[in-house]
Every structure is written in structure tokens, then in C-alpha cells.
Amino acid sequence: MDKRRIGRRVRGFRKLKGYTQQEFAEELDVSIAVLGSLERGTRKPTKELMEQIAHTLAITTDELQESDNQ
């Protein structure tokens, strides 16, 4: 699991769905610092958080892990 790729995907899907970082962090019940570090790829999400992110964004965890150029 590439942390940076997943971070870019989380950020892209978040923006596509119209969430600000603050709104999305609140939806996930994490701090904005945690979300920011996930999106920058400096923090690896837990399996549970990956599932929660995917559910909130109405996508699959596989979509979060796909290559950016697919």
C-alpha cells in the first residue's frame, strides 16, 4: 500500500465530493491534522479508517488503492 498514492486519491475523491478538509475530518471523527497527514502521504491509514473513508465517499477501498493513472 503506497501511502502517497492513497493520500492523493483520498484528497481527489474528497474534493470531487465537495468536502473541505475540516468537513471531511469531522465526518470521519479524526483531527484535521490526521486527515492532512493522510492526504500528504506521511501517515498510513488503518484498515478501519480506509473502510470509513471509502464508505463516507461512497466508493470502494479498492478505488482508494488503484493507480492514479487508471
ABEGO torsion letter per residue (X at the ends): XBAAAAAAAAAAAAAAAGBBAAAAAAAAGBBAAAAAAAAAGABBBBAAAAAAAAAAAGBBAAAAABBAAX
